[in-house]
């Protein structure tokens, strides 16, 4: 059990009479790159919202490194090392690229208002370290030359990258990526696949992603959880998932199409 970073037990989310997620259980191991997939309306983003404190589960529990996350606020969960990006980009559009990144890093500073007001050495040292980390991350994602541009003026694909940079700035143990390739073309998606695999190794990260692009999921995820109508219907490596009768039925709505797993289906 010691190598399990995220443990989800019987997670349920009920909105009135609708069960958006029903008794979901899964584990993500330290250093793993896992995927959460399923047709539209399967409950994937609801799961992310429960993991990160946006929703409080109706039932069940979420543990990060053995620590219960239920009842904790999103900022508390982020400080404990679980952070995310969003399906709909949530940047501070009027602020510069580097300001967006620095804001995320400030949750770990230890100086107080007095130190910042008088520009104490402690303040300067931490601010210098923040800028250095921010610039290193921006360079890794090819955004260094745009650090002073307004975040809202970046092309869509670069705004997606900036969201990931901002999430990494919180020094997470685990990052949840909600449709990171949404709106990207084939070339951008391919580069993103490489980048996600790279940051996982470089930052010793555990990654869980939601993605409609099956090629991306099958190309980089070691373990995949499949949701349909809020229930887990399959779990395993890409080969097992692609050849699962239940998964094919969920995506294609048929049970006699065994030769057509949902590789490129959206």
N, C-alpha and C positions, 0 to 999 in steps of 0.2 A: 504493500500500500504506500510505501514511502515515496515511490516515484510518481504517484498520482498528484497532479497539481490542482486540477478542477474536478470536483465531484458533485454531480447533480443527482438528487434522490427524489423520485416520485413528484417531480415538479408539476404543479397544476395551476392554471390561470383561468378563472371563470369570470366572464363579464355578464352579469345577469344570468340568463338561461343558457348562454353560449360558453362552452368549454373550448377556449382557444388553444390551450395546451393541456394534455391529459396524462398524468402520471408518467412523466418523462424522466428517465434515468440514463446517465452516461458518465463516462470518465475520460478526461484528457490528461495524458501523461506529460511530465516535464520534458520540454524540448520537442514535443510533437507538433506536427502541422496537420490539423484536422479540419474537416469540412462539415457543415450543416446544410443539407440540401432538401429540396422538396418543391412540389408545385406551388403556384401562387396561392396564398391563403392557408398554407400548411401550418403557420404559426412560428416561423423562423425568427422574425424580428421581435415577436412577443417574448421568445426565449431570451434573446439578447437583452431586452428591456428588464427581464427579471434578474438576469445575471448581474446587471450593472446598477440595480437599485432604482430604475425608472418606475418599475412596477414592483409591488410587494406580492409574492406568490400567494395564491389562495391556500395552497398546501405544498408540502415538500420542503426541501432544503438545498442550499447552495453552499459548498465549502471550497475555499481557496487555501491550499496548503494546510488543510485541516481546520481552518478558521471559518466559522459560520458567517455568511454575508447577509442572511435574512435580516430585515429591519434596518440595515445600514443605508445611509444616504449615498448618492452617486459619488460625491467628492471623497467620502470616506473609503469607498471601495477602490477608487482611483489611487488613493494614497497607499492602500494595501497592495497595489501592484496589478490590478485588473483594469484595463482601459479599452476604449473602443473608438471606432469611426462610425459614421452614420450613413444610411442609404441616401438620405438627402443631405447634401453638404452643409455643414454648420460652421463656416468660418466667420470671423469678424471681417466682413467684406471691405469696410472702410479703413481698416488698419493695414499696415504694411505686412509683407510676408514674414519678416523676422519678428515683428511685434506679435503676430499670431502664435509663433513658435515659443517666444519668451514667456508669454502669458501662461502657457501650459507648464513651463519649468518652474514657475514661482511657487508651486505648491510644496516644494521641498526646501525652500530657503529657510534659514534659521535666524536671520537678522530681524530686528524689530523696527518700528517706526523711528525710534530715536537714532539708530545706526544709519538708516537711510537718509534721514533729514540732515545729519551732520557728515554724511559721506565717510563714515568710519572705515578703517582698513578692512574690517570683517565684511562690511557691505560691499566694498569695491572688489574684494577677492571673489565673493560669491557671484557678483554680477559679471565679472570677467569670465568666470567658469561657465556661467549660463550662456553668454554670447559665444564662447568657444564651442560649446556643445551644440548650440543652435546652428552655427555655421557649418560644423562638421556634418550634421544631419542633412542640411540643405544641399551641401555639396554632393553627398551620397545620392541624393534624389535628383540631382541635376538642376537645382533651383537656386544655387548660390548667387548667380548673377542677377537674380530678380528679388533679392532680399529687401530692397527698398520700394518695390512696386506694391501697389494696393492689391490685396489678396483677391478682391472682386474683379480685377482686370485680367487675371490669369486665365488662359484657356482651360476648359473643363477638365481635361486630363491632368493638368498640373495642379488644379484645385484639389483633385482627389489625392494626389501625391502629398500635397501640403497637409491635408487632414491626417495622413499616416505619419508624417514628420511630427506633427503636433502631438499625436498620441505617443510616439516614441520618446518625446521630450519629457514625459512624466516618469521615465525610467520604469516601465512596466515589467512584471514577470511574465504577464500574458496579455496579448492584444487580440481583441475581437474585431474582425473586419467585416462590415456589413456591405456586401456587394461592391468591393473595391474596384472592379472592372466595369461597373455600370457606365454606359455612355462612351466607352473607349472603343477605338477601332482594333482590328486584329493585331496590328503591329504594336500598339500601345499595350494591349492585353498581354502579348507575349513578353514584352519588356517587364511588365508588372509581375508576371509569374517569376521571372528570374530575380527580380528585386525582393519579392516576398521571401523566396528561398534564401537569398543572401542575408537579409536582415535577421532572419531566424537564427542563422549560424553566428553572425557577427555580434549580435546582442544577446545571445543565449536565451532566445525568446521561445515561448510557447504560443502557437497561433491557432485560433479557431475562426474560420471564415464562412460566411454565407455568400453563395454566389450562384447566379443563374447560368453562367457560362460553364457548361459541363467540361469543356476541354481544359479550362483552367483548373477546375476542381480535380479532375482525373489526372492532370499533369503534375500537380504538386502535393496533393494531400495523401498522407499515409493511411489515415483512418477517416471514414466518412459515416456520418449519422444521417439517416433519411427520415424526414417527417412527412406525414400525410394526415390532414385533418387533426393536427395537434398530437398525434401518436407516433412513436418511433416504430417504423415498419421494417427497418433493416439497419445493420451496422457492419462495417468491415472494411477491407482494403478496396481500392478502385475496381479490381477485377470482379470481386464478389458482388459489389454493388451494381456494376454494369450488367451483370448476368442474372440479377435477382428478378424473379417473376413478379414479386410484389412491387418492386420499383418500376418495372416496365409498365405494369398495369396503372400505377399511380400517375405516371407521366403521360402515357399514351391512351389510357382509358380502355385498353384491350388486353386480352390474356392469351392471344394466339400469335403474338408478334415477337417470338423469342429471339429472332435473329436481328432485332433492331433495338438494342439497348439505347438509353437516352443520351448518347454521346454529345450531340450538338443541339439537343432540343432546348428551347427556351420556354 
